[in-house]
Amino acid sequence: MFLSRFRINTARPGARRLLSSPQALHAAVMSSFPHLLPSDNPAPDAPRVLWRLDQPARAEVFVYVTSPDQPDMTHLVEQAGWPAAATPENPGWHTRPYKPFLDRLTAGEHWAFRLTANPVHSIRRKDGEPTKITAHVTPTHQKGWLLDPRRQERCGFRILEKPPTARLLPDGTTHHGDRYALTVGDTRPLSFDKTRTADGKRRGKPVTVLTVTFDGQLEITDPDALRRTLTQGIGRARAYGCGLLTLAPITPHARAACA
């Protein structure tokens, strides 16, 4: 397994095209693995290519990618990077082996995390109608999706609770959703035509995916399950930048972000 980071040059026209289309960005990421065909689907229990957009500042946009194989992102550098600055030592992206980190994960460890996901639930508007997959649209329900005990157990972690003094609201009361070291940010709807024909004509309705970025702190409860989560993803819409969970040491800044 490998973990890669690519910085997008937002001034490039090619970069703006990629950032405006999750389909185009997905295709560009997958093109980093020449042996993979568009029709290839990973086995249900196998590691897969996952990616996520992070924007820590207005002019800073990164693509993070985890993958079973080492990527070649030369085409991304040429399209949306700084090709004139690329060298053999620094080709325009950074890749490091991921397996040594995964192998060191131990039950009981605490980590800061980031996850962009597509929190959804099934609803039935009328009796007798089939259920429909619908996005959670409020921060409370989006948090509830990730805080679901069954989901946490399946994924191999437990989201940490804040210290009691950090749970108080301005009026001195507490709220269930404020108990946890978990924040919701960068909620955005992605709308695109998944069903266009080769000549550009639309065959069906546009697809809309609501993505949510979670930041928080977790405790590892099942290292093997967490390794599967880190390499296979969480939830739906993984082809469109959702599902990639990454870990980082808990720093004072990370504590403050979730306080």
Salt bridges, closest charged atoms under 4 A:
ASP54 OD1 - ARG52 NE 2.75
ASP54 OD2 - ARG114 NH1 3.36
ASP69 OD2 - HIS35 NE2 2.97
ASP103 OD2 - LYS99 NZ 2.73
ASP148 OD2 - ARG150 NH2 3.35
GLU161 OE1 - ARG167 NH2 2.88
GLU161 OE2 - ARG179 NH2 2.54
ASP178 OD1 - LYS162 NZ 2.99
ASP186 OD1 - ARG188 NH2 2.86
ASP193 OD2 - ARG196 NH2 2.80
ASP193 OD1 - ARG202 NE 3.26
ASP215 OD1 - ARG114 NE 2.72
GLU219 OE1 - HIS110 NE2 3.51
GLU219 OE1 - ARG158 NH2 2.43
ASP224 OD1 - ARG227 NH2 2.80
